[in-house]
Amino acid sequence: MDNSAVANIFEELADLLELSGEETFKVAAYRRAAKNIRVLNNSLEEIWKRNGLLEIPGVGEAIAKKIDEILRTGKLGLLEKTRSSVPEALLELRSMPFIGPKTAQLLYTKYGIKSKAELLAKLRDGSLVAEGFSKKMADKILENVRKIGEGTSKMLLIEAMDAAYNLLDSLQSKDGFEYYVCGSIRRGKDLVGDVDIVVSAKMEGSTLLDIASKLDSGKFIAKGENKLSWVSPKNVQFDFRLAKPDNLGAMIMYFTGSKEHNVKLRTYSLQKGFKLSEYGLFDEKGVLVAGKTEEQVFSKLGLQYIEPELREDTGEIEAATINSLPELINEATIQGDTHVHTNWSDGDNSLEEMVTAAEKLSYKYIVITDHSKGERIANGMSEERLKRQAHEIEKIRSKHGSISILHGSEVNILREGKLDYDDDVLKNLDFVVASLHRKFSASTQLLTEAVLQAFENRYMDTLGHPTGRLLGRRGESGVDLEKIIAKARATGKYLEVNGQPRRMDLPYNWIKKAVEEGVTLTLSSDAHTTGELLNMQFAVKNARRGWVAPKNILNSSKSFKNSGH
């Protein structure tokens, strides 16, 4: 059983226990274990075999026993018992965006709501509010349903990548094919519906039926020599297409998408006297003129190569005709991480462990940004604890000469834009990430005004996760991003591109807008464990979708600069 499958078991258990009213610390322990297992660099089974489970952060004796049970039996008794004790209706309500465990319990027990359909009907006709349910909460649920649907069957990008590469790891040792992951994963979309894979046979005569024979469980939607659609036991759909050497590049282009990009590119090809399909680029006589590689196709069309992340029909083809696409950032561009948590607040690892992990990534600097005092649920730090942390940072600086350790904070934006620490505290910090937390029931106008006022604080450096969204769980807060971007430009402040897979915030279209307006961005992992420092890859992917070049980000500089200190 792979790491992500075990992590999924603990995440489901945490959700179910939360719905059952279990104590918060137990729920948090299972979530922490799931998070740390998911980002392990080594196989959990290998660690288990050498009796090393207790070395994993967040894994104590009790959770180690449960991992042992899962790896020995393929299941967890406590999960099955908990599943049977939680009503299906409660699970259905919890699956809706913006409905947490407490709200789901309230709807189920006090108001007798037994399904999504019943809830939506009573919200839309006003009868639930008439019975005493909060109108503000009712409006927020309906708003989120409008934004992201009644729920989402899509996977986070990290989940889709795990599903794709775990399957391919199991297949590649058994067959004679080369695999190319395409579709939404290759374009770096924050949510992914299914996994598109182009396949190239190493041996003549091989077909996708050879792959189908290796897929022993799950179900087939389509099964042929050149096309194969299969749904895994975890309900992930995989769509395979077989390519020949002469059309491999064209097939990869087609299945990378997006649909809108493909339509525009085909239209452009016709205007140039060619016909483009997944089988290649053909001239007016039907002769194949390009298709072996993507570069060959773009070149024959007289276009600059268009990176996969840009293929969304947002002007990339027009820019490629005049060779004006930017040279996008990549992970090698990143010189440091500007938003990192430790166990001083709600992180799992010590300050020194986070610094050591950042050193291994060859970062030039790391900014420690534990939560401010008002974020009590995240063990936010009082002014006194913040001073003590500053002393600890000073002590370990001498032991880590290859990396600059900067002392910052993720500071709550309070009512009317006041920050959670006074200026005499903020002025001693190297970097201030100002973030909205749990104010999403306020009006768009009030939220926007609070954020705009926060930009006026000379010590605020960057706005953290600007929309506040949690993909598949909570829509955007509603702040007026046009005004936020204009304010960032006017004050010389930064906007964050947060790499937490459930955030991916700013959204890529607003990243592009910020870049066009001349706003500098900060890319961060928002890591709460050493493994989560690798979330930077998702910040990079999202920034690439927003047309970000090295000049557009603070992190491309080897020496750290901030806006207010």
N, C-alpha and C positions, 0 to 999 in steps of 0.2 A: 504494500500500500504506500503511495507516494506522500510526500510531506503535505501537499495541499489537501489531500483527501482527509488526513488526520486533523488538519487545521479546521476543515469544514465541519467535522464532527463536533469539535469543541465550540465552534461559533454557534452551531445550531443548539447545542446544549445550553449555552449562555442565554440565547434568545428565549428558549423555553422556560428556563429557570426564572428569568426576569418576569415573564408572563405569569408564572406561578407565585410570584411574590417572594422569591428567595432573597436572602440577605445580599445586599449590594456587593460586599467584599468577595463573596463566592462567585457571583456573576463576573465581576471584574477579573478574578483570578483565571477563569476559563478563557475569557477574551484575551487576556495577556498571553496565556500559553498558546492560543491559536495564532496570535500575531507573530510570536517569536518562532514558532514552528514553521510558519509559512515562509519566513525570510531566511531560514537556515541555508548555509552554503553547502552543507553536507547532507547526505541521506539520513533521515530519521531512523530508518531501519538499521543502518550501519552503526549509528550512535547507540541504539538500543542493544545491538548484538555485543558491543564492547562495554555494556553496563555504564554508559556515559550520560544517561538521561538527566541526571541531576546537575550536569554542567550547563544545561540550557537555561537561560534567564527565564524566570517565571515558572519553572517546573520544580515543584517540591515532591516530597514522598507520595502524597495523595494523587497528584496528577501523573506522576511517573507510573504509578500502578495502573492508572486508567490507560495510559499509552501502551503499557505492556499488554493489557487486555485487548486493546484494539488490534495491535500487531499480531497477537497470537490467534485471535478468533475472527478478526475482520469486522467486529462490531463492539458497541459499548452498551452494557446492560442498563446503566443509569439513563442513557439517552432513550432507549426503547421504553423504559418505565415512565420517564417524564413525558414522552410523546403521548403515551396512552392516557395520561392524566390531564392533558391540556385539551380543552374542547376545540374541535376543528373551526368553529365559528370565531373563536378568539384568535387562532392563527391567521385566519383569513383577514380579520380586521387589522392585525399587526402588520400584515404585508403591504398595507396601503401607505403611500407617502405621507409623512408628517404625523403619523399616528404611532406614538411610542407605547411601551407596555402599560403605563398608568392610564393613558387615554383609552387604550383598547379595553382594559379591565373595566373602566368606568362605563364605556358604551355597552359592554356586554352585561355587566351586573346591574347597574342602575337603570339603564334605558332599554335593556332587553334586545339590543341589536344583535342579529344573528348572521348577517352577511354583508358583503360590500354593497350589493344591490339595494338592500334595505336601508343601509346607512345613507347612500347617495340619494335615494328617493326622499328620505326624511330631511336631509340637509337641503335639498333643492326646493321642496315645498314649504320649508320653514317649520315643519311640525316638531322637529327635534329641539329647535331653539324655544319653541312655545312650551315644551316640556321642562325647560330650565337649563338646557345645554348652552354653553358659552357661545354667543354670536361671533365673537372675535375668533374663537377656535374653529367654528363652523365655516366662516369665511376663509380662513387660512387653509383648511383641508380642501375646500372646493377649488381654491386658487392653485394649490399644489397638484390636484388632480388634473386641472386644466393644463398645467405646465408639463407634467411628466407622466400623465396617465394614472389609471387606477392602481397601477402597480407596474413593475417592469419585469419582463422575462429576459431582459438583456443582462449580459455579464459585464462586470468591470473589466477594463483592459487587462489588468494583471491576472484576473481569473481566466480570461480567454487565452492569454499567453501561456499560462500554466497548463490549461487543457490541451492546447495545440502541441506544445513542446514535450509534454509528458507522453502524449500518444506517439509523436514522432520518434522519441527516444526508444520507445518499445518496438516500433516498427523497423527502424533503420538497421538494427542489428540482425534482422531476419530476412531482409529482401534486397533486391537489386534496383532500388529507385533512389532518385534525388527528389527532395521535397522543398517547395517554396511557399511559405505562408504568405498569403495575400490578403485582400479584402480590408475590412476595418482595422484589423490588427496591424497590418503593414502601414496603413495611413495614420495609425496612432489615435483612433477615435476613443473617447472616454468610455463609451458603452458599445458593446459588440453583441450582435445577434447570433451569428453563427461563424464557423471557421471555414474559410476558403483556402484550399490548398491545390496548387498546380504541381503535377508530378511528371518527372522525366525518367523514362526507363533507361537503365544502363545496358540492358541486354535486349536485342531485337526480339520481338515476339511477346514480350512481357505486356500484360494488360492490368487494368485495375481489378480484375477478378482475382489476381494474385494477392492483392492487398485485402480484398474482401474475405479471402479465406483465412486471414490472420485475425480478423475481428470476431472473436468467438462469442461475444454477448452484445446486447443492444439490439437495435432493429434497423433494417434497411428500408429506405424510402425509394431509392432507385439503385439498380445494380446492373452495370454494363461494363464493356471492355474499356470505354473511354470516359464514362461518367459514373460517379458513385456518390450516393448520399446516404449517410449513416448517422443514426442518433445513438450516442453512447449511453451506458447505464446511468450516467449522471445527467442525462437529458441535454447534452450538448450536440448540436447538429454539425457534422463535418461534410463539406461538399468538395469532392476531389474531381479534378479534370486532368486527363492525360494529354501531354503536349509532345509533339515531335521536335527534333532539333531545329528544323527550319522555322518553326513558329513558337518556340519557347518564350521568347521575349514578348511577342504580341499577346500570347496567352496570359503571361504574368501581368501585363499592362491591363488587359481586359478585366481580370479577376481581382486586381487591386482596386479598380474603380477610381472615384465614385461614379455612380450612374450618371450624374449630371456632368462630370468631367468627360466621361466617355462619349456622351451624346455630343458635347461641344467639340471634342477632338475629331469625331467622325465627320461632323459638318465641315470643320476646317480642312480635313483631308479631301473631301469632295471638292471644295473650292480650289484646292491645289491640283486637282485632276487625279486623285487617288481614291481608292476605297479601302477603308480600314475595318478589320474585324478581329476576332480573337485568333483567326488563322493567319493573320499577317497583313501587310500593306501591299496592295495590288495596284498596277497601273491600269490605264483605260482598256488595255487588251486582256486584262485578267492575269497578267504575269506577276508573280510574287517578286517584289523588289526589296523588301525588308521584313524582318520578323524574328531573326535569331536572338537578338538582344533588344532591350528597350532603347538603349542608346542608338542603335541602328535605325529604329523607327523614327525617333525624334529627329535625328540628324537628316534623314531622307525628307522629312517634312519641313526642314529648315528651321527647326525649333531648338532652343536651348533645352538641355535636359531638365525635366520637371521632377523634382523630388516627390516621392510618394505622399508625404504629408501635405503637400500643397494641392493635391488633385481633388479639389472640392468645387471647381467652377467659381472661384472668387477672384478671377482676373489673371490666373496663372498662365493661360494659353496666350492671352494678349501680351503679357509681359515677356513670355518666352519668344515671341516673334521679333522682339527688339532687344533680346539678350539682356533684359533688365531684372531678372529674378535675383534675389539676394543670395549670397553664399551663407547658407544657414549654419547656426550653431550646431555643435555636436557635444557629446559628453566630454571629449578632450578639451573643449573650450572652457569648461567649468573649473575655476581656480579655488572655489570655496563654497561653503554652505552657510546661508544667512538666517536659518531658522531651525534650531535643534533643541530638543528637550532632554533633561536628565532626570535621575531619581530625586533631585531636589524638588521637583513638582510632580508631574504625572508620567515621567519616563521610567524605563525599567533598568537602565544602565547608569553607572556612576559617571561623573564628569570625566574622569580620566579614561574610562573605557570608551566613551564617545570620542574623545580627542585621539586616542590611539587608533580607533577604527578610521577616523578621518585622515590620519597620517598615512594609513595603508592605501587610501585612495589617492595619495599624492596631492592632497589639498594644501594650499598655501595658508588658508585660514579657516577657522570654524567659529561661528557666532553662537554662543550659548544663550538661549532665549526661553528660560523657564517662565511659567505663568505668573502674572501679577496677583496681588493679594485678594482681589475680588473674585477670582476664579476658584472658589473654595472646593468645588467638585474635583478640580484638578490639582489640589494641594497647592494653591497659589501662595506665593511667598510674601511674607511681611517685609517691611523695610529692614528690620533687624536681620532676618534670614538672608536677604539680598546682600547685606554687608558681609555676612559670614561667607557667602558664596564668592564674593569678590576676593576675599582673603585666600580661599582655597584655589581659585584660578591663579592668583599671583604665585602661590607655592608651586603649582605644577608647571608653570610656564618655563621654569629653568630646566625641567626634565624633558621638554619637548621643543627643542630649538628649531626644528624644521617646519613648524607650523605656528602661526599666530593664533592665540586663544583670546577671543574677544568676548567681553561681558555685555550681554544685552538682556532684553526681556520681551516677552509677548505680553503687551499691556492692554488691558480691556479699555475699549472706548465706552465711556459711561454716558448717562443722559446729558444732552446738550453739548456733547463733544468733549467733555472733560476727560482726561486720562486718569488711570487708576493709581498712579503715583504723582506726587507733587513735583514741580520742576526742580526743586533742590535735590531730589532723588534721581530724576531722569538725566540731569546734566552730568552725572557721574558714570552713566552707561555709555558703552561704545556704539550701541545700535539699538533702536527701539522699533519693534514691530507692533503696530497698533491694530487691534482686531475687534470686530463686533462678536460678542458671544451671547447667545440666548436673548436677543432683543427682536426676534423675528415676528413677533405679534404687533410691533409698532407699525405705524403707517409708513409708506414709502417716503413721504415728505419729512417725517421726523427722523427716520434713519439716515436719509441723505444729509439733512442739516447737521446731524451729530457727526457724521464722517467728515463733512466739509469743515466743520469747526475744528476737528482733531488735526487736520492738515495745518492749521494756523499755529499749532504748538511747535516751537523751534526745534524741540528735541525729538519729535516724531520723524522717523526715517522712511518707513514703508508701510503701506496698508496691507495687512495680512488677509489671505483668502477673501478677496474683496466682495464676492457675491454671497458667501456663506453657504453655498449649496452643499448638499451631501447627495451624491448621485444615487438615484433610485429610492431615496429616503426623504429628502427635503429639497424643495425648489429653491431658487435664488431669493435672497432676502427682499429684493425689490428696490435696492438703492439705485439712484439715477446715475448710471455709469458714464453717460455723456458728461454730466457735471463733475463726477469724480475724476475723470481723465483730464478735463480742463483744469481742475484745481491742482492736480498733481503736476501738470505742466507749469502752471503759474507759480507754484511754490517750490519747484525743483525737487519734489519728493518722488519716491519710487512706488511702483505697484508690484505686488508679489504674484508670481506664478508658482502656486503651491503644488508639490508633486505627490501629496497623499493620494493614492489611487481613487478614493471615494470623493475627493475634492476636485482635483484637476482644475484649479481655480486661480486665475481668471479662465473663463472659457476662451477657446481659440479665436473666435470672431472679435472679441473685445481686446485680445492681445494684439491682433492686427490693427485695430483702431488705435490703440495706445501707441504702437510703433509709428503709425502714420502721423500721429499728433506730436511725435518727438519725446514721448515719455520713456524714461529709463526703467527697466524692469529688474527685479531681484528674483532669482530662481532658488527654490528651497525644497528640501526633502520633508520638512516638518517632522523629522524623525523623532520617535519616542523610544527606539531601540537602536543598537549598532547596525542591525540588519536593515533597518528602515532608512539608513543613509542612502541606500540604493534607490529609494524613491525619486532621487534626483533624475533618474532616467525618464520618469514620467513627466516631470517638469520640463525637461529638454524636449521630449516628444511633443508636448502640448505647445511649447514655444515655437518649435519648427512649424507646426500647423498655422501659427500666427505670423509667419514670415520673419522670424527674429534672426538677426545677424549678430555677431559678437559685439558690435558697437552699440547694440540696443540694450545690453544687460550689464549690470554692475559686476556680476560674477566673472566676467571675462578678464577683469583686471587682476594682475598678480598681487598688487598692493591694494589693501582695503581702503575704500573711501566711504564716508557717509554724508548725509545731507545737512545735519543740524549740529554736529559737534566739532 
